[in-house]
Every structure is written in structure tokens, then in C-alpha cells.
Amino acid sequence: MDAAALQRSWDRVTKHGHDVALYFYSHLFVSHPEVRDMFPISMSHQRDKLVSALGRVVSHVDQIEIDEAFLQHLGRDHRKYAVITEHYNAVGASLCATLKHFLGDDWTEELAGDWAAAYQVIARIMVEAAEDSSESSPDSWEAEVVAVERRMMDLTLIRLQPTRAMRYQPGQSLSMQIPQQPRNWRYFSPANAPREDGSIDLHVQQVDGGLVSTALVRKVKVGDVVKLGSPVGDRLTRKDRDPTDLLMVAGGTGLAPLRAVLQQIDLEWQRFGVAPRVHLLHGVRMPWHLYDRPVLRELAEDRPWFDYTEVVSDDRSYPGTRGMVGSVAARQLLGGRQAMVCGGPQMVAHTLEQLNAAGMPTEHIRYEHFYYAASSEITSETALTRSGEFQ
């Protein structure tokens, strides 16, 4: 396969903007109407997520070793849609038809062969992972909402109780579908390490125009039953009893997965008496967005291994640390630490830039790099919850 040709051709296609997604979905739904029910009733928030994700992943097939584990996660996770091998064939055919339409005479037999081969690599990884996991886990989990706390006007804490055991690692994410928005799945990160009772806490912030986040903050109630997909992601996880010191940088509800990792470390400290040094910086726009302040301040007072810094960017009257959390984090660097960064895409990009400039090697910075998430989703609720799902 000519990886450079794949990337050049995809770059040309993306210049046509939303017309690419419109053509792709039109072709898919006309040629395979049976898959229409797998997508949300309203496609206004779907936009170019699927086709953009596919194009970026397939055109970077030469870098597949970087994301093979994540593609396996996605394959397992897509069992929640009842995806079967024939659906991968349908999507692949529509992708190639879309490429042919926009590339015109440049869609040569050789290029078509490269795209077909590259797509098959991606599809095979996902299908094999789904098949393997089907022997040991369900397609999805049901969970009851057992507690709802409106912590701020635009932020709600929700506790779920899965009806069957669900295993995940602190720092991973789960896709969720709520009854108020059927077929609209979004990723959220548990804010707690796994508990004996299996309950899961979520931090949900409402995003302007976000169908799912708005319903979660305003309408979800105790007794509702939601569906959960398989856990995904490993960039924000750590091995049990890993002694590596950590610099945690969170923006808004990007705090959630880092809170789960903090609980993991605290449980180890309580049991074994040792823990890595951890410094958490939580960046928000206004001070009332520091929704977990009491718990984190108490932890900082009680745990010798933990430091906590609140960073406010937009309130000039705030008497504490002000500025962009990434810039503040860059001034906290100590040798031997690794960084964990979680928040919206712009916050993550700025923090990476600042940490690199301060001398932290890129390989020491851990964040979910779903690079193929649609650029048009950069301010959407899916981006704020670490987007990367194909649908």
C-alpha cells in the first residue's frame, strides 16, 4: 500500500467539507437501508463523525501500531450497535464510492486497491476483537440511575448501578445511551475507581447545543435505565502500584478520569502505605466551576503524597492562581514525573505545547489522542467527553 497516496487523496476529499458526509450517508442509506436504524433519528449532530473517522484512520494505516489497541476497543464497543461483518462491508463500499465521487479521474485502479486493502486491515482488527470479546462479555450493559445531584446550573453528578458486573480500569471511558436520546451514544469517564458494589459516578457538564449533555443535566432522573458500551482507552490508565510520580492537568469535567486514578492510588496508599507523588491542577473558567473542591482540598490536607492547585482563567477578582491551566502546569515540572492531561481538545493542545516548551518529553505526557475525531466537533459535547467513536 502507498500510504502517502492514501493520505494525499484523503486530504483532497476533505476539502469538500460537509458534502463528503452528505454523499457518504446518502449512498450508505440508499444501498443498505437496513443500517439506517443504527443511527440517530436526527443526523444534525452526527455530521461527519463516521466518515471523517474512517478516512483519517484508513489513510494513516501505516501508523496502525499506534492505535491498534484502541481499534480493538472500538470493535468490542461497537457490539452495542449489533454490528456484524456485513455492516463493515456496507460502510467500506460507501467509503470507496464517496472517494470515487470526489476524486473523479484520480480514483485509479491502483488507488482503489490501496484503499480497499487499508480498510480491510482496520475492519479485520475490529471484527476479530468483537468476536473474541463476545465469548466473555455482553454486547452492552444496562445500568439504573440511582442518584442525581445537580452540582451547578450546568453540571450534574450521576451515579449508575449496572445490573451485571462491569470491569473497567480507572482512566477509561464508557459510551452511554440514555432513554431521553435513543441511539445517541456519548463517551463519559467514570470518576471513581471500581467499587465492590459496581456503582459508577459520572460528571456531566451541559454543552450549548448538546442533545445528550442537556438531557443528562436537565432530564435524567433516578430510576431511569441507561445502556453502557465496553470500556475504551488506556492512555490515562496506570498499572497497579506503579511508583511513577504524576502531574495531573484537568480542564473542567476532564477531572473525572483523573479522579478515578486518584482513588486507585489512594486505595493503594491505604493498603500498602506507599504512593507516588501526585500534583493535580484543575483548570476552570470561573471559580464556581470548581465543583469537586471540598473533596480534593480534604484529600490534599490528609494525604502526604498529594498536592492540589485550583486554576481560574476568566475571573480577574479570583484571589488564587489565575491563568491557563497548561501554562501553570508547565511551571510545576519536576524530574521523573509523567503528566496526565484531560479536557477539551483546545485545552489539551495548549497544555501539551506548554509542557513540551518547559522541557517535558512528549513520551512522558499521557492523554487520549483520538486524532481522527472530526475537527468540526472540536467544541461539541463529544469532544468534551473525549470523542473518538465511529458513530
C-alpha positions in Angstrom: 0.0 0.0 0.0 1.1 3.5 -0.8 0.5 5.3 2.5 1.5 8.7 1.1 -1.1 8.3 -1.8 -3.8 7.4 0.7 -3.1 10.5 2.8 -2.9 12.8 -0.2 -6.2 11.5 -1.6 -8.0 11.9 1.7 -6.7 15.4 2.1 -8.1 16.3 -1.3 -11.5 14.8 -0.4 -11.8 16.6 2.9 -11.5 20.0 1.1 -15.2 19.4 0.0 -16.3 19.8 3.7 -19.7 18.6 4.7 -20.6 17.5 1.2 -18.4 14.4 1.9 -20.6 13.3 4.8 -23.8 14.0 2.9 -22.7 11.9 0.0 -21.5 9.1 2.2 -24.6 8.8 4.2 -26.9 9.1 1.2 -25.0 6.3 -0.5 -25.0 4.1 2.7 -28.7 4.5 3.4 -29.8 4.0 -0.2 -27.7 1.0 -0.8 -28.2 -0.5 2.7 -31.4 0.9 4.2 -31.3 -1.7 6.9 -28.5 0.2 8.7 -30.5 3.4 9.0 -32.0 2.3 12.3 -28.5 2.1 13.8 -28.0 5.8 13.6 -29.8 8.6 15.5 -33.2 9.8 14.2 -31.7 13.3 13.8 -28.4 13.4 12.0 -27.7 17.0 12.8 -25.2 16.1 15.4 -23.9 13.1 13.5 -22.4 15.3 10.8 -19.1 14.0 9.6 -18.0 11.9 12.5 -18.2 8.4 11.0 -16.8 9.3 7.5 -14.1 11.6 9.0 -13.0 9.0 11.5 -12.8 6.3 8.8 -10.9 8.4 6.4 -8.4 9.5 8.9 -7.8 6.1 10.3 -7.6 4.3 7.0 -5.4 6.9 5.3 -3.0 6.5 8.2 -2.9 2.8 8.1 0.9 2.9 8.2 0.6 4.1 11.8 -1.8 1.4 12.8 0.5 0.1 15.5 -0.1 3.3 17.5 -3.8 2.8 17.6 -4.3 -1.0 17.2 -5.3 -1.4 20.9 -7.8 1.4 20.6 -9.3 0.0 17.4 -9.7 -3.3 19.3 -11.5 -1.4 22.0 -13.8 0.2 19.3 -14.5 -3.2 17.8 -15.6 -4.5 21.1 -17.6 -1.3 21.9 -19.4 -1.4 18.6 -21.1 -4.6 19.6 -23.6 -2.3 21.3 -24.9 -1.4 17.9 -25.4 -5.0 16.9 -22.7 -4.5 14.2 -21.9 -7.6 12.2 -19.4 -8.3 9.4 -21.8 -7.4 6.7 -22.1 -3.9 8.1 -18.4 -3.3 7.8 -18.7 -4.3 4.1 -21.5 -1.8 3.6 -19.6 1.0 5.2 -16.4 0.2 3.3 -18.3 0.2 0.0 -19.9 3.6 0.7 -16.5 5.0 1.7 -15.0 3.9 -1.6 -18.0 5.2 -3.5 -17.5 8.6 -1.8 -13.8 8.7 -2.6 -14.5 7.9 -6.2 -17.2 10.6 -6.5 -14.9 13.4 -5.1 -11.6 12.3 -6.7 -13.0 11.8 -10.2 -10.3 10.7 -12.7 -7.8 10.5 -9.9 -9.6 7.5 -8.5 -7.4 5.0 -10.2 -7.4 1.2 -10.1 -4.2 1.3 -8.0 -5.5 3.8 -5.5 -8.8 2.0 -5.2 -6.9 -1.2 -4.4 -4.8 0.6 -1.7 -7.9 2.0 0.0 -9.6 -1.4 -0.1 -6.6 -3.1 1.4 -6.2 -0.5 4.1 -9.8 -0.6 5.0 -9.7 -4.3 5.4 -6.8 -4.0 7.9 -8.9 -1.7 10.0 -12.1 -3.8 9.7 -10.3 -7.0 10.5 -8.8 -5.7 13.7 -12.2 -4.5 14.9 -14.1 -7.6 13.8 -11.6 -10.0 15.4 -11.7 -8.0 18.7 -15.5 -8.1 18.7 -15.6 -11.8 18.0 -13.1 -12.6 20.8 -15.0 -10.4 23.4 -18.4 -11.9 22.5 -17.3 -15.1 24.3 -16.8 -13.4 27.7 -18.9 -10.2 27.8 -22.3 -8.9 26.7 -22.9 -6.6 23.8 -23.9 -3.8 26.3 -24.7 -3.3 29.9 -27.9 -1.9 31.4 -27.5 0.4 34.4 -30.0 2.1 36.7 -29.6 5.7 37.6 -29.6 5.6 41.5 -28.5 9.2 42.3 -28.7 12.5 40.6 -27.1 15.7 42.1 -27.3 19.0 40.2 -24.0 20.4 41.5 -24.1 23.6 39.4 -26.6 25.1 37.0 -24.9 23.3 34.1 -23.2 20.3 35.8 -24.7 17.2 37.3 -23.2 14.3 39.1 -24.9 11.0 38.3 -24.4 7.6 39.9 -25.2 4.4 37.9 -25.7 0.9 39.2 -25.1 -1.7 36.4 -27.3 -4.7 36.5 -24.4 -7.1 35.9 -20.7 -6.9 36.7 -18.7 -4.5 34.5 -15.0 -4.3 34.6 -13.0 -1.2 33.7 -9.8 0.5 34.6 -9.5 3.9 36.3 -9.0 6.4 33.5 -11.0 4.5 30.8 -14.2 5.8 29.2 -17.6 4.2 28.6 -20.1 5.1 25.9 -23.7 5.6 27.2 -27.1 5.9 25.7 -30.0 7.4 27.7 -33.7 6.8 27.2 -34.3 10.5 26.5 -31.9 10.3 23.5 -32.1 6.9 21.9 -29.3 5.9 19.5 -27.2 8.9 20.5 -24.2 7.4 22.3 -21.6 9.6 24.0 -18.4 8.7 25.9 -18.1 9.6 29.6 -15.3 8.7 32.0 -16.1 7.1 35.4 -15.0 9.4 38.1 -14.3 6.6 40.6 -12.1 3.5 40.7 -14.1 0.3 40.6 -16.1 -0.3 43.7 -17.2 -3.6 45.3 -20.9 -2.7 44.6 -20.1 -1.9 41.0 -21.6 1.6 41.0 -20.2 4.3 38.7 -20.1 8.0 39.1 -20.2 10.4 36.1 -19.5 14.1 35.9 -21.7 15.6 33.2 -21.5 19.3 32.0 -24.1 20.7 29.7 -22.7 21.9 26.4 -24.6 24.5 24.3 -26.5 22.7 21.6 -25.5 19.2 23.1 -28.6 17.0 22.9 -27.2 14.3 25.2 -25.4 16.5 27.7 -28.5 18.8 28.0 -30.8 15.8 28.6 -28.4 14.3 31.2 -28.2 17.6 33.2 -31.8 18.5 33.0 -34.0 15.4 32.5 -32.3 12.2 33.6 -33.8 11.1 36.9 -33.4 8.3 39.5 -34.9 5.1 38.2 -34.0 5.7 34.5 -32.2 2.8 32.8 -29.3 3.6 30.5 -27.1 1.4 28.3 -23.3 1.3 28.5 -20.8 0.1 26.0 -17.5 -1.6 26.6 -14.7 0.4 28.3 -12.2 2.0 25.9 -8.9 3.8 26.2 -5.7 3.1 28.0 -3.7 6.4 27.8 -5.0 7.7 31.1 -4.6 4.4 33.0 -1.8 3.2 35.2 -0.7 -0.2 36.4 -1.4 -1.1 40.0 1.3 0.1 42.4 3.2 2.0 39.7 5.6 4.2 41.6 5.9 6.9 38.9 5.2 10.4 40.2 2.4 12.2 38.3 1.5 15.7 37.2 -2.3 15.7 36.5 -3.8 18.5 34.5 -7.6 18.6 34.2 -9.8 21.1 32.4 -13.5 21.2 33.6 -15.0 17.7 33.7 -11.8 16.3 32.3 -11.3 15.9 36.0 -13.4 12.8 36.1 -10.9 10.1 34.8 -8.1 11.7 36.9 -10.3 11.5 40.0 -10.7 7.7 39.3 -6.9 7.3 39.1 -6.5 9.3 42.3 -8.8 6.9 44.0 -6.8 4.0 42.7 -3.7 5.5 44.2 -5.3 6.3 47.5 -6.6 2.8 47.9 -3.1 1.5 47.3 -1.7 4.0 49.9 -4.3 2.9 52.5 -3.4 -0.7 51.9 0.4 -0.6 51.5 1.4 2.7 52.9 3.2 3.9 49.8 2.1 6.1 46.9 3.7 8.2 44.1 3.8 11.9 44.5 0.8 13.4 42.6 0.1 17.1 41.9 -3.3 17.8 40.4 -4.1 21.1 38.7 -7.8 21.7 38.0 -8.4 24.5 35.5 -11.8 26.2 35.1 -13.1 29.4 33.7 -14.9 30.7 36.8 -14.4 29.7 40.5 -17.8 28.2 40.9 -16.8 25.6 38.3 -14.5 24.0 40.9 -17.3 21.6 41.6 -15.1 19.0 43.5 -13.2 21.5 45.6 -14.2 20.2 49.1 -13.2 16.6 48.4 -9.9 17.5 46.7 -8.9 20.0 49.4 -9.6 17.5 52.1 -7.6 14.9 50.3 -4.6 17.3 49.9 -4.8 18.0 53.7 -4.9 14.3 54.7 -2.5 12.7 52.2 1.2 13.5 52.3 1.6 12.4 48.7 -1.0 14.7 47.1 -1.0 18.4 46.1 -3.9 20.2 44.6 -4.0 23.5 42.8 -7.1 25.4 41.6 -6.6 27.5 38.4 -9.2 30.0 37.3 -8.8 31.7 33.9 -11.6 34.2 33.4 -12.3 35.8 36.8 -9.8 38.6 37.5 -11.1 39.0 41.0 -10.2 35.5 41.9 -7.6 35.6 44.7 -5.9 32.3 43.9 -3.9 31.0 40.9 -5.1 32.6 37.7 -4.4 31.8 34.0 -4.5 28.9 31.6 -4.0 25.7 33.4 -1.5 24.4 30.9 0.7 27.4 31.5 0.5 27.0 35.2 1.2 23.3 35.0 4.4 24.0 32.9 5.8 25.8 35.9 5.4 22.8 38.2 7.7 20.4 36.3 10.0 18.2 38.4 12.2 15.4 37.1 10.9 11.9 37.0 7.3 12.8 36.7 4.8 11.8 33.9 1.9 14.0 33.0 -1.8 13.0 32.6 -3.8 15.6 30.7 -7.6 15.5 30.1 -10.1 18.2 29.0 -11.4 19.7 25.8 -9.2 19.5 22.7 -8.1 23.1 22.8 -7.1 22.8 26.5 -5.2 19.6 25.8 -3.4 21.0 22.8 -2.3 24.1 24.8 -1.2 22.1 27.7 0.9 19.8 25.5 2.5 22.8 23.9 3.3 24.3 27.3 4.7 21.2 28.8 6.9 20.5 25.8 8.2 24.0 25.8 9.1 23.6 29.5 11.2 20.6 28.8 8.8 17.6 29.3 9.4 15.0 26.6 6.3 14.1 24.6 6.6 10.5 25.5 6.1 11.5 29.2 2.8 13.1 28.5 -0.3 10.9 28.5 -3.6 11.9 27.0 -6.3 10.3 24.8 -5.2 11.1 21.3 -8.2 10.3 19.2 -6.7 12.2 16.4 -9.2 11.1 13.9 -12.2 12.8 15.7 -13.8 15.2 13.3 -12.3 18.7 13.5 -15.8 20.1 13.2 -16.6 18.5 16.6 -14.0 20.4 18.5 -16.4 22.4 20.6 -19.1 19.7 20.8 -20.2 17.6 23.7 -18.4 14.6 22.2 -15.1 16.4 22.1 -15.5 17.5 25.7 -16.0 13.8 26.7 -13.0 12.7 24.7 -14.6 11.9 21.4 -13.4 9.1 19.1 -16.5 6.9 18.5 -17.1 6.0 14.9 -20.8 6.6 15.1 
